Amino acid sequence: MIKKALILFVFLYTCFGFAQTNSVIGKCKIVAIDNGEVYYNVKTDSISIISEDLKEMYTDESQMQMLKELMKKVYTNNPIEFDENGVFKMKTGLGGTIESKYKNDAIRNVIIMESKNSLNETVIDEMPYKFINKQLHFIMAPQMSLTLEK
């Protein structure tokens, strides 16, 4: 009996511990951005241009540094929060805040966002995510993905 209780305890502890570390709920910071044209890694302060058009525009180191500074300004000081009440908040590089409702479909690894468009119509978006090495990889649009860390 004690052996079965111990096995059950270890199983539940492992499940709950895993669920907490892989929860979307909480405040996160952006550690990498891929917008389909540029990949910027905040932690390593490195940048890669993906778009052929941009590669032609940013040919020397000073231009690359300018692009890196722009990416830092737009993305790095903008915390993201998934609160426990189903509200998503993201600070923008312009000093504003994006706020919408969300639901986490943990079975499909999809965050379902509900927001209003410019015509005040409700828009539903499904955004896939996955956890890799305790980082949340979040696909916001077909060509926009963020890597977040708590």
C-alpha positions in Angstrom: 0.0 0.0 0.0 2.8 2.4 0.9 4.6 1.5 -2.3 1.5 2.3 -4.4 1.0 5.6 -2.5 4.7 6.6 -3.1 4.4 5.8 -6.8 1.2 7.9 -7.1 2.9 10.7 -5.2 6.0 10.7 -7.5 3.7 10.5 -10.6 1.5 13.5 -9.5 4.6 15.5 -8.4 6.2 15.0 -11.8 3.0 15.8 -13.7 2.3 19.0 -11.7 6.0 20.1 -11.8 6.0 19.7 -15.6 2.7 21.5 -16.0 4.0 24.5 -14.0 7.2 24.8 -15.9 5.4 24.5 -19.2 2.6 26.9 -18.5 1.9 29.9 -20.7 0.6 31.8 -17.6 3.0 34.5 -16.4 5.1 37.4 -17.5 7.7 36.8 -20.2 10.4 38.7 -22.0 11.2 38.3 -25.6 14.6 36.6 -26.2 14.4 36.1 -30.0 12.3 37.4 -32.9 11.8 36.1 -36.4 9.6 38.4 -38.5 10.2 36.6 -41.7 12.8 39.2 -42.9 15.1 39.4 -39.9 16.0 37.0 -37.0 17.3 38.8 -33.9 18.5 37.0 -30.8 18.4 39.2 -27.8 20.6 37.0 -25.6 23.5 36.8 -28.0 22.8 40.3 -29.5 23.1 38.7 -33.0 21.1 39.4 -36.1 20.6 37.5 -39.4 18.9 38.9 -42.4 16.6 36.4 -44.1 15.0 38.6 -46.8 17.1 38.9 -50.0 15.7 42.4 -50.5 17.0 43.5 -47.0 20.4 41.8 -47.6 20.8 44.2 -50.5 19.9 47.2 -48.4 22.1 46.3 -45.3 25.5 45.6 -46.8 27.9 47.0 -44.3 28.4 46.7 -40.5 27.1 50.2 -39.6 23.8 49.5 -41.4 23.6 46.1 -39.6 24.2 47.8 -36.3 21.5 50.3 -37.1 19.0 47.5 -37.9 20.1 45.7 -34.6 19.4 48.8 -32.6 16.0 49.2 -34.2 15.1 45.6 -33.4 16.2 46.1 -29.8 14.1 49.3 -29.5 11.0 47.7 -31.0 11.1 44.3 -29.2 13.3 44.0 -26.2 11.7 46.1 -23.5 8.2 44.9 -24.2 7.1 42.4 -21.6 4.4 40.0 -22.5 1.9 38.6 -20.0 -0.6 35.7 -20.2 -2.5 36.2 -17.0 -4.5 33.6 -15.1 -7.8 35.3 -16.0 -7.3 34.8 -19.8 -6.0 38.2 -20.6 -3.0 38.7 -22.9 -1.0 41.9 -22.6 2.0 43.1 -24.7 3.8 46.4 -24.4 4.6 47.9 -27.8 7.7 49.7 -28.9 5.6 52.9 -29.2 4.6 53.0 -25.5 1.2 51.5 -26.0 -0.3 48.1 -24.9 -2.0 45.4 -26.9 -4.6 43.6 -24.9 -6.9 40.7 -25.8 -8.5 37.7 -24.4 -6.9 34.3 -24.8 -7.6 30.6 -24.2 -4.9 28.0 -24.0 -5.7 24.7 -25.8 -2.9 22.7 -24.1 -4.0 19.5 -25.9 -3.3 21.0 -29.4 -0.6 23.5 -28.1 -2.6 26.4 -29.5 -3.4 29.8 -28.0 -6.7 31.1 -29.2 -6.7 34.9 -29.2 -9.9 37.0 -29.4 -9.4 40.6 -30.4 -11.2 43.5 -32.1 -10.1 44.7 -35.6 -10.3 48.3 -36.8 -14.0 47.8 -37.6 -14.7 46.7 -34.0 -15.4 43.2 -35.2 -14.3 40.2 -33.1 -11.4 38.3 -34.7 -10.3 34.8 -33.6 -6.7 33.7 -34.2 -5.1 30.4 -33.4 -1.4 30.7 -32.6 0.6 27.5 -32.2 3.3 27.2 -29.5 5.7 24.8 -28.1 8.2 24.7 -25.2 11.8 24.0 -26.0 14.4 24.2 -23.1 11.9 26.1 -20.9 11.4 28.7 -23.6 8.0 29.4 -25.1 8.2 29.5 -28.9 5.1 31.3 -30.0 3.9 31.8 -33.7 1.9 35.0 -33.8 1.5 35.1 -37.6 2.7 33.0 -40.6 5.9 35.0 -40.7 6.2 36.2 -37.1 7.5 34.1 -34.3 8.7 35.0 -30.8 10.8 33.1 -28.3 9.8 34.0 -24.8 11.3 33.3 -21.4 9.8 33.8 -17.9 
